[in-house]
Amino acid sequence: MQSELKKLLGPDGPLAKAWSGYEPRPGQLTMANEVARAFTEDDFCLIEAGTGTGKTLAYLLPALMSGKKTIVSTGLKNLQDQIFDKDLPFIREFFGDNFKAARLKGRENYLCLYFLKKALSQAGLFPDEDEEALKEVAAWAPRTKHGDRAEFPFLEETGKLWAEISAPADRCLGQKCPDFSDCYLWRARREAAAADLVLVNHHLFMADLAVRAGGFGEVLPDWEAAVFDEAHLMEEAATSYFGRSVSSWGLMVLKRELERVTLLPAFYGDSSLADLAAVFGRQADAFGMNFYRREGERELWQEGDPEAGPFCDFLTNFHHDAAALAARFKPLIRDNEEAAPLFSRLTETAANLLFMAQGSDREYVYQVERSGRRLTISAFPIRVSRQLAEGLINTGRTLVFTSATLSSAGDFSYFKERIGLWPEVNGLTIESPFDYTSRTLAYLPTHLPMPSDARFPDAAALEIEKIINHSRGRALVLFTSYKNMNHVADYLRGRIKWPLLVQGQRGRGAILDEFKNTTSSVLLATHSFWQGVDVPGESLTSVIIEKLPFPRPDRPLVKARSQLMEEEGRDSFMEYYIPEAALTLKQGLGRLMRSSRDQGLLAILDVRLMKKGYGKKILKTLPPSKVTSDLTTVADFLKNI
C-alpha cells in the first residue's frame, strides 16, 4: 500500500498531473504511510499533524485502499460535512470512485415525518414564529435529500420547534411507525450499513459505545477500522455519553407528550393514567422552578448545602412517581404504538432520578447547573479511560488517532492516559509546513499585572486596544471567561473605529460569517471559538489570547479529577492543569495560520508564561515564531501586513 500511496501523492501522481503548481507534501506522505501501516497490521496509530499537513487525504486514501469497513469520526460536525461534501468528491475526481461512502448523524439531526404530521395537525399550539417555521419545513420536506436539520437554515439554532418534529430514541416508534419506509434516519442507517466508509462525529460514536456497553443494541454498523480526527475532543464526548443527566427542558418535553397521549382515544377516560401523568407534570414543573435558582454550575450534595436535603427528598419522590407512571404504561405496550416509547422514557427518567438522589457511586461527580429557566443535574464519570479501553482500545481493531493538538511539549502521555491508550504506543509528530518563523510574530508582554491582580482586566483591555489599532482591526480576541470578555467589550465600544463583534450577539455561524466578510472587524469570543474557527486571509491578522486557558478549578468535574490525582500521590497541577492549558492554547493559536499565505501576530497577554517556572513547559507548545515583548516591534511587524 505504501508504494501505491507514493505514486498517488508524489510528483508524478494524478494531482501533480492535473495541477501545474502542485507541490508534494512530505509530511502528508509520511502520515499516509503510518496510517497504511496501522491498517495493514491491525495496529494503533497516533499522529499529531500540524495545520497544512493535508491529514484528511492522508488517512482517507489508506482507509479506502485497505478494503476494511471504516468509521471516520470527527470532533465537530462542520468537519464531518466538509469531508463528505468536499474531500470525498475530490478523491472521486482524482483517484477513482470505486467506493461507497455515507454520512451518519445523531437521531436529533433528522426530520421525523411522523411527528411533522402530528405537529401540523395541532395548529394553534405553537407560537406564531414556530407556526411560520413549521409551514416552511412542511413545504421544504418533499425536496430535502437527507432530512438533515442543516438543510433547514431558516430554523433558529436555539428554537424549540425542532424538538417537536424530530425523534430521539426515547420517542421513536421504529418499525411500527407508519412512515418507517420513508424515514430519513433509517434511510441514512441503511446507506451506512452498505458503505465502505462511514462519516460520523465523536458524540455519535460514543453513543454507540455506550449503547453497546449497556447491551441495548447498536447505533453504528459493525466496523473493522476507525479513524478519529480531532481526537483531542474524544474524552469530552465520552464523558457526556457515559454520564447521566435530567434536565427541566427534557422533563417539559416529556410532560407535553404525556398530556397529548392521555387525550388520545386509546387512553382517554383512563383516570388512573391521567392522574399519574398529572402528578408527573407537577413534579416536572417543580424540578425546574423550585430548586437551585442561582445561575451557574456547582457540585451536588456538598456538606453544608441547605438545598441538598430537600432536593434529595424531592428527587426520590419524583423517582417513585415516574416509576409508577412507567409501570402503568407497561401493559399497554403490545396494543398501542404510543405506549412503548413513553414507557422507555419514563423508565430511564426514573432510573436517572434515583441514581442522582443516591449519589453514591464514587466513580462519578454529581453536579447541578442553572442557565436561565433551565435546570440540569448530571452525573459524569471522573475518568472514561476504563470505558474506552474496554469498548474501543482493547478490541484488536485498527485505530487511528489524529489532531493538530495531541501532545504537550512533544509528549503524548497525557492524551494516552485520558483515553486509555497503552503507554507503549508511540506518537508521531508531523510539523506544519507553514513558515511560522518568517510569517508570524509572537508577542509575549512582561509589563502587565498578573491575571490575579485586580488591575489586570483594565490593563489587558488597554493592551488589546493598542494591538487592534496596530493591526487595523482584523483580530480574534479569545477569553477564558464571559466576565472578562464583556469587560473588554464595554471598554472598546466607542474607542476603536473597527467593527466590534461579540460572541452572543447572534448565532455562532452568523457571527463568524460576518467576521470573515467584514475584513477589518474585531471578534471577541470565548470557549467554543478556541477551536473550529477557520478564517484564512486578511480578515484575521492577529490572534490575541487574554489569559492562559487553565481549566476552572471550581468546576465539579475539574475539581474531582484533580482530587483523584492528588489522592494517588500525583501533582494535579503539572499532570492535569498544565497539559490541558497547553493543548487549549495550541488550539487557540492555531486559528491564525489556516493557509500557507496567511501571516500575522500571536499575542498572549498572560505574564505567567514568561515569569513562572511552568511557563517554559507551555512555551514549548508554541509555534516556531519569532518572539518579542516590545510593542514597537509588534507595530512595525503589523504595519507591513
N, C-alpha and C positions, 0 to 999 in steps of 0.2 A: 504493500500500500504506500510506503514512504517514497519509493521511486516514482510511483504514479503521481503522488502529490507534488513532487519536484517538477514533473513535466507540466502539471496544470498551473502551478503558481510561479514557475520560473520564467526566465527571459524569453523562452520560445513557446510559452503556453498560449491558450486561447485568449486570455486577457491581453497579453503582450501583442498578439497579432491584431486584435481589434482596436487597441488604443495606441496611437503613436507615442504618446508621452508616458506610457505605463512604466513604472519602476517597481521591480520586485522588492518585497519587504522581507528581509532575512528573519526578523522576529516572527512574522506570520508563518513562515515555513517551519521554523523551529517549533513553534507551538503546534502546528498541524501534525508534525512528526511525533511529538509527545502524545498528542491525543490519539493518533493512529496506533501507537504502541499500546496505550491503555485498552483500546478496543480489541486489538489482536490478542492481548494477554489476559483479558478479563480482569484488569487491574484498576487501581486508583490513579488519578491524575490531578495534580494540584498546581494551578498556574496563575500567578499574578501578572497580568498583561497590561502595560501602560497604555494610555489613550493613543490611538493611532496605529496600534498593532494590527488591526484587522482581525480581531479574535473571533467574530461571528463566523466568518468564512473558514477560519482555521479549525473550528470544531464541527461546522455543518458538513463540510466535504468529507472528512473521515467518517462521520456518523453515517452519511448516506452511502459511502463506499463499503462500509462494513457489512451491510446486509442485515444488521440487527435492528429489531424494533426498538426505537429510541425515543425517549421523552426528553425534550428540551424545556427546562424550567427557568423562567426569568423572575427577577425580583419585582419588576414593575410592568404593568400592562402595556405601557407605551412601547417598551422594547419587544414584548411579545407581538404586538401589532406590526412593529417595524420589520421584524424578521419575516412575518408571514406576508406582508404586503409589499416589501421591497427586496429583502435579501434572497428569499426563495425564488421569486420571479427572476432575479439576477442570475441565480445559479441555473435555472432552467434555460435562460437565454444563452449563456456562455459555456455551460458544462454538460447540458443534457437534461431531459425532463422525464427520465425513466424511473420516477419515484412518486409516491403518493404522500402528501403532507396534509395535516389537519390542525386546526386551532381549536382548543377547548378551554372554556372559561367556567367559572363557578355558576351554579344554578341562577343566582340572583341577577346575573347579567342578561338572561334570556327572557323575552316576552312570553307570557303564558296565554295562549289563545282562549283557554277555558275561563281564566279569571278576567281576561279582557272582556269577554262576552258578558260575564256576570256584572262587571263594573258598568258596562254600557246599559245594562238592564236596570241599574239602580240610579237612574238620572235624578239629579237633585240632592244626592247625598254628599257631593263633593263641593268644595269652594269653587267659585266662578272660574278662577285661573286654572284649576285642575280639570274642570269640565271642558274648557277650551283645549287644554293639552290632551285630554282623553280623546277628543274628536280628531285631533291631529294624528294621534297614534293609530286610531282606527282607520283613518284614511291612508296612512303610510304602511300599515301592516301587510297588505297584499303585495307590496313592492319590495319589502325588505328581504334580503337574501338569507341572512343568518338570524334575524330576530334579536340581534345584539343591541344592548342599550346604547352602545357607541354610535349606532346608526340612527338614533333619535336625538339629534343635537339640540332640539328645541326644549327638551326636558331639563328642568333645573337639577343641578347636581345634588342639592340638599332637599329637593322636593319629596313629598310623601307619596305621590301618585304611584311611582314605580313599585312600591311595596305592595300595592293592591293588584297590580297586573303582572307580577312575576310569581314564581312558585318555588320558594326554597323547599328543601327536603321535607320539612315538617308539615307542609300542607299540599305537597304534590300528590295527585291521585294515581300516578304511574300508569300502568297498562289499563287500569279501569277508566281512565279519562276518555271522554267521548272524542276529544281532539288529539288523541295519542298519535295517530298516524301522521298528523301534520306538525307535531311538536318540534319546535326549533332545538330544544335541548337534546332530545333523543336522536334527532337527525344528526346533530354535531357529534354525539357519542358513537353513532353508527359509523360516521366518517372516521372518527379517531380509531375505532376498532380495526378498520381496514387499512389504515395508513402505515407507512414505513417510519414516519417521523411525526410526532405529536407535540405541538407547542402548548405549554401551559404556563401558569405562574406559580411561585412558591406557595401561595396560600392554597391553591387547589391541590398541589402535590402533597402538602402537609395534611390537608383534609382527607386525602386518600389514605395516607399512612395512619391517621387517627381512626378512620372507619375500619380499616383492616385490622388494626390493633384491637379494636373492640369486638371484632368478629361479626360486624354488621354488613359485610359485603365489600364493595369497592366503588371508587369514583372514577378511576382511570383504567384503561385496558391494561392487561398484563404487558410487561416490557422486559427487554433484555439489557438495555443500557440507558443511562441518564446523564444529561449534561446540565449543570447548574450554573447559569450565567448570573452575574450579580450575587454570587454565592455568599457575600458578606451579610445578606439580608435573610439568610436561611434561619438563623436562630430566632429572630424576631417572629417570623411566620410560624415556626414550630411552637414557640411559646404560646401564641394565640390559639392554635388549634389543639394543643394538648391541655389547654386550660378549660375552665368552665365560666360561664357568665349568665347573669339575669339582668335585663335592662327594663326600665319603665316603658321604653318605646316598644320593645318586643311584647311586653305584657299587654299594652294597649292594643296592638295588632291582634293578639290572641283574644282579648276581650271582645273586640268588634266582630271577629269571626264567630265567636260563641253566640253573640247577640243575633247575628244573621242566621246561623244554622238553627237555633232554637225556635225561629219563626217559620222554618220550612214545614210543609205539610207532614213530613215524616216524623217530625219531633213536636209539632205544635200541640199543646194540650197536655204534654208530659210535665206536670207541675213539679215533680221532684227534680227533674233535669233542669228546668228553668230556675228553680230556687237555688240549686248548687251553682249554676252559671252566674246568677246574680251575686251570690256571695263572693265568687272568684272575681267578678268585676269590681266589687267594692274594695277587695284586698289589693287588686291591681292599682286602683286609684290611690289608695293609702300608701302603697310602696313608693310611688313617685312623688307624693305630696307631703308626707308627714315626717320624713327622716332625712338627716344629713343635708340640710338646706345650704350649708356654706359651699361656695364654689371650690373646685379643685379635687385633688386626689389624695387619699390618705389610707393608712393601714386600718383594716378592720380588727376588732377585738383587742384593742390596746387597753392595758390596765389603766384605770382611771378615766376611761371614756364614759361620760354619763349616758350617752345614747346607746352604748353597746348592749346593755341588758335588755331594754325594751325592744330594740331592733332584733335581737336574737330570738326573743319570745315571739315577736311578730312573724319572723321567717319560719319558725317551727309550726305555728298555727297555719300559716299560708301553705306550707307543705301539706298539711293534713287536708286542707280544703281542695288543693289541686289534685291530690291523690284520690280523694273521694269522687271528684268530678270525672277523673280518668276512669275509675272503676265503673262509673255509671255509663260511660261510653263503650266500654269493652264488649259487652254482649251485643251491641248494635253494629259491630264492625262487619259481620258477614252479610247483613242485608242492606247496608247503607254506605254508599261511597264516601259520604262526608264524614263518617264517624272515625274511620281509620287514621287519617292524618291528625285529627283532633286528639284522639287517644294517644298517639305518639308524642305530640307536642306537650300535652298535659303531663304525661308520664316523665318526660325529660325535664320539664319545668319543676315538677315536684321533687325529683331526684337532686337537681341542682340547688334548690332552696334548702333542702336538708343538708347537703354537703357544705354549703356556705354557713348554715347555722351551727353545725358541729365544729367546723374549723379545726379539725383535729389532725389532719394529715400534714406532718412536718415537712414533706417534700414540696408543699405549696405555700405561696404567700397570698393572703386574703386582703383585698382592697376594695374601697368604695370610691366612686368618682361622681361628682355633681357637675354637670355642664348645662346651665340654664334650667330648663324644666326636666331634663333627662337625668336619671339616676341609674348608675350601673354598678353592680357588685360582681367581682371577678375573683377567681382562684387560679393563679398561674404557677406552673412548675418552676421552681427555683433553678433547676437545671433541666435541659432537654437532651443532654448528651446520651443518657441511657435509652430514651425512646428512639432517638435517631440511630444509635448503634444497633439496637435490636431490629428496627424496621427497615433500615437502609444500609448502614455501613457493613454489617456482617452477613449480607445476603449473597455475597460472592459474585455480584454482577458488576459490569463496567460502570464506574462512576467518575465523572469529570467535574471538577470544581474550578471555576474561574471568575475573576473580577479584576478591576483595576486596583482594588484595595483589599488584600488578604493578609498582608504581613505588617508587622510593626518593626521598623528598622531592619527589614530583611528577615525577620523571624516569624515563621508561620505557626508557632506553638499555640498562641492564643486562639487562633481560628480553629485549629485541630481539636483543641480541648473542648471548645464550646459546642462542636457538632459531634463529638465522639469519634473523631477520626484517629486512627492509630498513630502514636507518636513517631514511629519509624518511617512513616510516609514522607518522602522528600518533596519540598515545594520548588517550583521553577519560577524564577523571576525574569520577565522579559521587559526591558526598559522601553519607555516610549521613544519612538523615532523622532519626535518633535525636538526642535532645537531650543530648549529652555534657556540655555546659557546666554545666547545672544538675543533671544526674543522676549525674555521676561526679566523682571527685576523683583526681588523680594524685599519689602520694606518692613523692618522689624525695629520699631522705635524703642528707645530705652528711657525716654524722659517722662513718660506718662505715669500716673499713680498706679499702684497695684489695683486689680479689679475689686478687691475687698474694701478699698478706700472709698469713703463717701464722695470724694471728688471725682471718681473715675467716670461716671456717666456723662458729666458735663465736659470733662477733658476729652473723652472719646468722641463726643458729638462735635466738638470743635475740630478735632483731628480729621474726622470723617468729612467735615465741610471743606477743609483745606484740600484733601485728596480729590474730592469730587470736582472742585474748581480747577485743579491741575489737569484732571482727566477729561474736563469739559463734559461732565455727566458720564454717561456710558459705564455705570458702575452697578455692581451687585454687592450689597452690604448684608452680610449674614450675621445673625444674632443667636444667642443661646436662650434668650427669654423674650417673651412678648413685652414685658415691662420695659426693658432697655430699648427694644425696637421702637415702641411707641414714644418713649422719651426723646430719642433721636429724631423721630418723625416730627414731633412737635417743635423741636429746635430748628429743623431745617426748613419748615414751611415759611415761605416769605423771605428766606435768607439766600436761597440758591435760585438761579434762573432756569435750571433744568427741570423738566417734568419729573415730579416725585410720585412714585408708585409704592404703595404699602400693602403688604400681604393682609388679606382680609377685606380689602376694598371691594373685591369681586372674586369670582372663582379662580382657582389656580391656573387653569388653562387660558382663561381670558386675560389675566394679568400678565402671564408670560408672553402671550401673543402681542400685547401692547408694548411690552418691554423690547421684544425683538423688532417690532415695526417702527418704534419711535427711537431713532438711533441715539439721541442724546439723553435719554431718560435714565433715572436712577431708581433701582428697585431695592426696597428694604424688606427683608424676609427672615424667617426662622424655620426651624425644624425640617419640614418636608422639602424645602428648597435647597438644602445642603447637598442633595443628590437628585439625579434625573432631570437637571436643567441643562439644556443643550442649546446654547446661543452662539454659534460661530459668527465671526465677522466683527465689524467695528461697533456693534451695539453693546458689546461687552469688552471693555478695555481695562477695567480694574475690578478685582475681587477683593473686598475688604472684610476681614473677619474681626469682629469686636473682641471676643474672648475665646480662649481655648475651650473646646466643646466637651468638657468633662461631664460624665453622667451626673444627674442631680442626686445627691446623696439622700434627699428626703423622699424620693420616690420609693414606694414599698418594695418593688422588685429589685431595684438597685441596692437598697439597704439590706435586703435578705441575702442577695448574692454576695455582698461584701462581708456580712456577718458570717456566712458559711465558710468563706475563705479564711477569715480570722480564726474561727473555731478549729480549722485544720492546720493552724500554725503558719499560714501564709500571709504575705504582705498584700492586702487587697488593693492598696493604692498603686503599687508598682505592677501588680499582675492583672488588675482589672481596670482601674480608672485610667491609667496611662495608656494601655493599648486601645481602649475604647476611644479616648480623646484623639490619639494618633490616627486611627482609621477614619474617624469622622472628619478630622482636619484634612486628610488627604482627599476625601470626597468633596469637601467644600472648595479646596484649591483647584481641584480638577475641573471646576466649571469654566476656567479661563481658556485653556488650550483645547479647543474642540476640532481644530484642523491645523495643518502644517503652516497655514498662512496667518494664524492668529498670533497676537502678541499683546503684552500688557503687564500690569502690575499685580503682584500678590502681596497684600498688606495684612499683617497680623498685629493688632494693637495691644496684645497681652504681653506685658514686660516680663512675666514669669518665664517666658520662652528663653530669654537671654539671662535672667538673673537667678533662676532656680536650678539646682543640680539636675533635676529630672528633665529640664528643658533640652539638654544635649540629646537625650534619648528621642524626644519628639522631633528635634531638628533633623535627625537622620531620615525622617519620613518625608521631608520636603523635597520638591523637585530640585534639580541641579541648577538653580537660578543664581545669578549674582545677588549678593546681599548688601543692603545699606541700612543705616539708621539715620540717615541725613535726608530731610525733606527736600532740600535744594536739589539733591541728586535725583529724587523722585520727579520733581518738577521738570528738570532737564530731560529725563527719560520720556516722560509723557508728552512733552512738547513736540517730540519727533514722531509721534504716532498719529 
